[in-house]
């Protein structure tokens, strides 16, 4: 029973990371109808900024704030300077731009900081944080930080004039313009927020997977799976999808280990975690293409 609870707790910690990146993906998709394939690399680059600030003597949380602010500015600049001119470009052109951004972020991080794996510190005290035997201090800290960020985003989009304007610009740009909302800048701010959320996820996961330019490759795939499971057009669904994928992958691996112990037959283990996530995605999309919490949009033709 203790191992079962450990796997659930670990799955929730992993799911918190997936939820953060999935939310960033959905924020971009809702406003532009495109998937930002460079989201993981942007988060990785911001994590390196945080690591660099700490190597220069800043505390973890101060470096955290600097990196998140850097991510926000980077997201706004990318939207205004690169994607805005491509507003009416073919979808394939925009996909190529996203892939190009991915390669640029990865190569720049490698050129500046090298491809050697680096340890990333944790800000959470080992002695007084966590639940012994169930969840470690850093894993619990990841869940807490993610929930705080999600709560702040919920309040921002639900109760602030700027947040409401950004929602209006994403959901109905034409009507938003009629009531005086500067849609172009709202979309740019949305890109900045999405980049900031991704940076939080990158900084939180770096202690677990260690810091290197390729650290977010697998995480982005899990986040994409989470967004599809929850509903690619539903931010809340993407967050729930992250936790669902995180727990399910651990439960499947745990069941496979138990079967192997009982019968000696190997079925699934840690090496197949990504395969499990993709099977979950295929199953959900086959049964419910809009995702578990997404809505089917019907257009008249």
C-alpha positions as CSV (number, residue, x, y, z in Angstrom):
1,X,0.0,0.0,0.0
2,X,2.8,2.4,0.8
3,X,4.4,1.8,-2.6
4,X,1.0,2.5,-4.2
5,X,0.6,5.8,-2.4
6,X,4.2,6.7,-3.3
7,X,3.5,6.1,-7.0
8,X,0.4,8.3,-6.8
9,X,2.3,11.1,-5.1
10,X,5.2,10.8,-7.6
11,X,2.6,10.9,-10.4
12,X,1.1,14.0,-9.1
13,X,4.5,15.7,-8.9
14,X,5.3,14.7,-12.5
15,X,1.8,15.7,-13.5
16,X,2.3,19.2,-12.1
17,X,5.2,19.7,-14.5
18,X,3.2,18.3,-17.4
19,X,0.3,20.5,-16.4
20,X,2.4,23.7,-16.5
21,X,3.8,23.0,-19.9
22,X,0.5,21.8,-21.2
23,X,-1.2,25.0,-20.0
24,X,1.4,27.1,-21.9
25,X,0.7,25.1,-25.0
26,X,-3.0,25.6,-24.7
27,X,-2.7,29.3,-24.0
28,X,-0.9,29.7,-27.4
29,X,-3.3,27.3,-29.2
30,X,-6.4,29.1,-28.0
31,X,-5.1,32.5,-29.2
32,X,-3.5,31.4,-32.5
33,X,-4.7,27.9,-33.3
34,X,-1.1,26.7,-33.5
35,X,1.0,24.4,-31.4
36,X,4.3,26.0,-30.2
37,X,6.8,23.2,-30.7
38,X,9.5,25.4,-29.3
39,X,7.7,25.7,-25.9
40,X,10.0,23.2,-24.2
41,X,13.2,24.7,-25.6
42,X,12.1,28.2,-24.5
43,X,11.5,26.9,-21.0
44,X,14.9,25.2,-21.0
45,X,16.7,28.4,-22.1
46,X,15.0,30.3,-19.3
47,X,16.1,27.6,-16.8
48,X,19.7,28.2,-17.9
49,X,19.1,31.9,-17.2
50,X,18.0,31.0,-13.7
51,X,21.1,28.8,-13.3
52,X,23.4,31.6,-14.5
53,X,21.9,34.1,-12.1
54,X,22.5,31.7,-9.2
55,X,26.1,31.1,-10.3
56,X,26.6,34.8,-10.1
57,X,25.4,34.8,-6.5
58,X,21.6,35.4,-6.6
59,X,19.4,33.4,-4.4
60,X,17.2,30.7,-5.9
61,X,13.9,32.7,-5.7
62,X,15.4,35.9,-7.0
63,X,17.0,34.0,-9.9
64,X,13.5,32.4,-10.4
65,X,11.9,35.8,-10.7
66,X,14.5,37.1,-13.1
67,X,14.2,34.0,-15.3
68,X,10.4,34.2,-15.4
69,X,10.6,37.9,-16.2
70,X,13.1,37.1,-19.0
71,X,10.7,34.5,-20.3
72,X,7.8,36.9,-20.4
73,X,9.9,39.5,-22.4
74,X,11.2,36.7,-24.7
75,X,7.6,35.5,-25.4
76,X,6.4,39.0,-26.2
77,X,9.4,39.7,-28.5
78,X,8.9,36.4,-30.4
79,X,5.2,37.2,-31.0
80,X,5.8,40.8,-32.1
81,X,8.9,40.3,-34.2
82,X,8.6,36.9,-35.6
83,X,5.0,35.6,-35.6
84,X,3.1,38.9,-36.1
85,X,4.4,39.2,-39.7
86,X,3.3,35.6,-40.3
87,X,-0.3,36.2,-39.2
88,X,-1.7,35.3,-42.7
89,X,1.0,32.8,-43.6
90,X,0.3,29.2,-44.4
91,X,0.2,26.8,-41.5
92,X,3.2,24.9,-42.8
93,X,5.3,28.1,-42.7
94,X,4.4,28.8,-39.1
95,X,5.3,25.2,-38.2
96,X,8.7,25.6,-39.8
97,X,9.2,28.8,-37.8
98,X,8.4,27.0,-34.6
99,X,10.8,24.2,-35.4
100,X,13.4,26.8,-36.2
101,X,12.9,28.5,-32.8
102,X,13.3,25.1,-31.2
103,X,16.6,24.5,-33.0
104,X,17.8,28.1,-32.3
105,X,17.1,27.9,-28.5
106,X,18.8,24.5,-28.3
107,X,21.9,25.4,-30.2
108,X,22.3,28.8,-28.4
109,X,22.0,27.1,-25.0
110,X,24.6,24.5,-26.0
111,X,26.9,27.2,-27.4
112,X,26.7,29.4,-24.3
113,X,26.6,26.9,-21.5
114,X,27.8,23.7,-23.3
115,X,26.0,20.4,-23.5
116,X,27.5,19.0,-20.3
117,X,24.9,18.0,-17.7
118,X,24.7,20.4,-14.7
119,X,23.1,19.9,-11.3
120,X,20.3,22.3,-10.5
121,X,19.7,23.2,-6.9
122,X,16.4,22.8,-5.0
123,X,15.0,25.6,-2.8
124,X,13.0,23.3,-0.6
125,X,14.4,22.3,2.8
126,X,14.9,18.6,3.2
127,X,14.5,18.5,7.0
128,X,11.0,20.1,7.3
129,X,9.4,19.7,3.9
130,X,7.8,16.7,2.3
131,X,6.1,13.6,3.7
132,X,8.7,10.9,4.7
133,X,8.1,7.7,2.9
134,X,5.4,9.2,0.6
135,X,6.8,12.2,-1.3
136,X,10.1,14.0,-1.2
137,X,10.5,17.7,-0.4
138,X,11.2,18.8,-4.0
139,X,8.3,16.8,-5.4
140,X,5.9,18.3,-2.9
141,X,7.4,21.7,-3.6
142,X,6.8,21.3,-7.3
143,X,3.1,20.5,-6.7
144,X,2.7,23.5,-4.3
145,X,4.5,26.0,-6.7
146,X,2.5,24.7,-9.7
147,X,-0.8,25.1,-7.8
148,X,0.1,28.6,-6.7
149,X,0.9,29.6,-10.3
150,X,-2.3,28.1,-11.6
151,X,-4.3,29.8,-8.9
152,X,-2.7,33.2,-9.7
153,X,-3.5,32.7,-13.4
154,X,-7.1,31.8,-12.6
155,X,-7.5,35.0,-10.6
156,X,-5.8,37.0,-13.2
157,X,-7.9,35.8,-16.1
158,X,-11.2,35.7,-14.2
159,X,-11.1,38.9,-12.1
160,X,-8.7,41.5,-13.7
161,X,-9.6,43.8,-16.6
162,X,-6.4,42.9,-18.4
163,X,-7.1,39.2,-18.0
164,X,-10.6,39.6,-19.2
165,X,-9.4,41.6,-22.2
166,X,-6.9,38.8,-23.0
167,X,-9.6,36.2,-22.9
168,X,-11.8,38.3,-25.1
169,X,-9.0,38.8,-27.6
170,X,-8.3,35.0,-27.8
171,X,-11.9,33.9,-28.0
172,X,-13.4,36.5,-30.3
173,X,-10.9,39.0,-31.8
174,X,-13.4,40.8,-34.0
175,X,-15.8,41.6,-31.1
176,X,-12.9,42.5,-28.8
177,X,-11.7,45.1,-31.3
178,X,-15.2,46.6,-31.5
179,X,-15.1,47.3,-27.8
180,X,-11.7,48.8,-27.9
181,X,-9.4,45.9,-26.9
182,X,-6.0,46.1,-28.5
183,X,-6.0,42.5,-29.8
184,X,-2.5,42.4,-31.2
185,X,-1.0,43.4,-27.9
186,X,-3.2,41.1,-25.9
187,X,-2.0,38.2,-28.0
188,X,1.6,39.3,-27.4
189,X,1.0,39.4,-23.6
190,X,-0.5,35.9,-23.9
191,X,2.7,34.7,-25.5
192,X,4.6,36.3,-22.7
193,X,2.5,34.6,-20.0
194,X,2.7,31.2,-21.7
195,X,6.5,31.5,-21.9
196,X,6.6,32.4,-18.2
197,X,4.5,29.4,-17.2
198,X,6.7,27.2,-19.2
199,X,9.8,28.7,-17.5
200,X,8.3,27.9,-14.1
201,X,7.9,24.2,-15.2
202,X,11.4,24.1,-16.5
203,X,13.0,25.5,-13.3
204,X,11.0,23.1,-11.2
205,X,11.9,20.0,-13.2
206,X,15.6,20.8,-13.7
207,X,16.5,19.4,-10.2
208,X,14.9,16.1,-11.2
209,X,16.1,15.6,-14.7
210,X,19.3,17.7,-14.4
211,X,20.1,20.7,-16.6
212,X,21.1,20.3,-20.2
213,X,19.9,21.6,-23.6
214,X,17.8,18.5,-24.3
215,X,16.1,18.3,-20.8
216,X,12.7,19.4,-22.0
217,X,12.3,17.1,-25.0
218,X,10.5,14.3,-23.2
219,X,8.6,16.7,-21.0
220,X,7.2,18.5,-24.0
221,X,5.8,15.2,-25.4
222,X,4.2,14.4,-22.0
223,X,2.7,17.9,-21.9
224,X,1.4,17.6,-25.4
225,X,-0.2,14.3,-24.4
226,X,-1.7,16.0,-21.4
227,X,-3.1,18.8,-23.4
228,X,-4.7,16.4,-25.9
229,X,-6.2,14.2,-23.1
230,X,-7.7,17.2,-21.3
231,X,-8.7,19.1,-24.4
232,X,-6.4,21.2,-26.5
233,X,-8.8,24.2,-26.3
234,X,-9.5,23.9,-22.6
235,X,-6.9,25.4,-20.2
236,X,-8.4,23.8,-17.2
237,X,-8.7,20.5,-19.0
238,X,-5.1,20.6,-20.0
239,X,-4.1,21.1,-16.3
240,X,-6.2,18.1,-15.2
241,X,-4.9,16.2,-18.2
242,X,-1.4,16.7,-16.9
243,X,-2.2,15.2,-13.5
244,X,-4.1,12.4,-15.2
245,X,-1.2,11.5,-17.4
246,X,1.3,11.8,-14.6
247,X,-0.6,9.4,-12.3
248,X,-1.6,7.0,-15.0
249,X,1.9,6.5,-16.4
250,X,3.1,5.7,-12.8
251,X,0.2,3.4,-12.1
252,X,0.7,1.4,-15.4
253,X,4.4,1.0,-14.6
254,X,3.7,0.0,-11.0
255,X,1.2,-2.6,-12.2
256,X,3.8,-3.9,-14.6
257,X,6.4,-4.2,-11.9
258,X,3.9,-6.1,-9.6
259,X,3.1,-8.5,-12.4
260,X,6.8,-9.1,-13.1
261,X,7.4,-9.8,-9.4
262,X,4.5,-12.3,-9.2
263,X,5.0,-14.1,-12.5
264,X,8.5,-13.2,-13.7
265,X,7.1,-11.9,-17.0
266,X,8.2,-8.4,-18.0
267,X,5.4,-6.4,-19.5
268,X,6.1,-2.7,-19.0
269,X,8.6,-0.7,-17.0
270,X,10.1,2.7,-16.7
271,X,11.6,2.5,-20.1
272,X,8.1,2.4,-21.7
273,X,6.7,5.4,-19.8
274,X,6.5,7.5,-22.9
275,X,4.9,4.7,-24.9
276,X,2.3,4.5,-22.2
277,X,1.6,8.2,-22.5
278,X,1.2,8.0,-26.2
279,X,-1.1,5.0,-25.9
280,X,-3.3,7.0,-23.5
281,X,-3.4,9.8,-26.0
282,X,-4.4,7.5,-28.9
283,X,-7.1,5.9,-26.8
284,X,-8.6,9.1,-25.6
285,X,-8.6,10.7,-29.1
286,X,-10.1,7.6,-30.6
287,X,-13.0,7.5,-28.1
288,X,-13.3,11.3,-27.7
289,X,-11.4,13.3,-30.2
290,X,-12.0,16.6,-28.4
291,X,-10.3,15.3,-25.3
292,X,-11.9,14.5,-22.0
293,X,-12.9,18.1,-21.2
294,X,-12.8,19.6,-24.6
295,X,-15.8,20.8,-26.6
296,X,-16.6,19.8,-30.1
297,X,-17.0,22.9,-32.3
298,X,-19.5,22.6,-35.2
299,X,-19.2,25.0,-38.1
300,X,-21.8,25.7,-40.7
301,X,-20.7,25.4,-44.3
